[in-house]
Amino acid sequence: MGRLLEAATAFFGELGMELEGKAQIEGPWADRTVGLDGVRCDIAMMRTPDGHGRLELAKYHAPVAIGAGPHNPPHNTLGMHRVMFAVGDIEDVVDRLRTHGAELIGELAQYEDSYRLCYVRGPEGIIVALAEQLG
């Protein structure tokens, strides 16, 4: 597993996800699945703490990645993917993610008396939203 995929795995590990497995993916079935030719990538499958969800992290070696614009585009960029996690102590989670290079995008904000929310940018520019329910 490459350095970038290891960094992403550690980052999502701080959110309570566990590494379920890793593999190198290639071959005609992979090409057909993702709609690209000559696919060769490493994947890490992360499992949510409740065991009901999975998040696949991938590092493509082939075909060569195509740059999609600015390195750190804003979170409202079309086609941008992000995922939100419910957390118990948002400040603690942000502090732990910072040890993995995460940066707060805006600021930690509160929505009424319901939630504390923020966006963080992690490895390779991935955006993760965090929400702590209040009360």
Secondary structure in CASP SS format (residue, H / E / C, confidence):
PFRMAT SS
TARGET T0000
AUTHOR 0000-0000-0000
METHOD secondary structure of the structure
MODEL  1
M C 1.00
G C 1.00
R H 1.00
L H 1.00
L H 1.00
E H 1.00
A H 1.00
A H 1.00
T H 1.00
A H 1.00
F H 1.00
F H 1.00
G H 1.00
E C 1.00
L C 1.00
G C 1.00
M C 1.00
E E 1.00
L E 1.00
E E 1.00
G E 1.00
K E 1.00
A E 1.00
Q E 1.00
I E 1.00
E E 1.00
G C 1.00
P H 1.00
W H 1.00
A H 1.00
D H 1.00
R H 1.00
T H 1.00
V H 1.00
G C 1.00
L C 1.00
D C 1.00
G C 1.00
V C 1.00
R E 1.00
C E 1.00
D E 1.00
I E 1.00
A E 1.00
M E 1.00
M E 1.00
R E 1.00
T C 1.00
P C 1.00
D C 1.00
G C 1.00
H C 1.00
G C 1.00
R E 1.00
L E 1.00
E E 1.00
L E 1.00
A E 1.00
K E 1.00
Y E 1.00
H E 1.00
A E 1.00
P C 1.00
V C 1.00
A C 1.00
I C 1.00
G C 1.00
A C 1.00
G C 1.00
P C 1.00
H C 1.00
N C 1.00
P C 1.00
P C 1.00
H C 1.00
N C 1.00
T C 1.00
L C 1.00
G C 1.00
M C 1.00
H C 1.00
R E 1.00
V E 1.00
M E 1.00
F E 1.00
A E 1.00
V C 1.00
G C 1.00
D C 1.00
I H 1.00
E H 1.00
D H 1.00
V H 1.00
V H 1.00
D H 1.00
R H 1.00
L H 1.00
R H 1.00
T C 1.00
H C 1.00
G C 1.00
A C 1.00
E E 1.00
L E 1.00
I C 1.00
G C 1.00
E C 1.00
L C 1.00
A E 1.00
Q E 1.00
Y E 1.00
E C 1.00
D C 1.00
S C 1.00
Y E 1.00
R E 1.00
L E 1.00
C E 1.00
Y E 1.00
V E 1.00
R E 1.00
G C 1.00
P H 1.00
E H 1.00
G H 1.00
I C 1.00
I E 1.00
V E 1.00
A E 1.00
L E 1.00
A E 1.00
E E 1.00
Q E 1.00
L C 1.00
G C 1.00
END
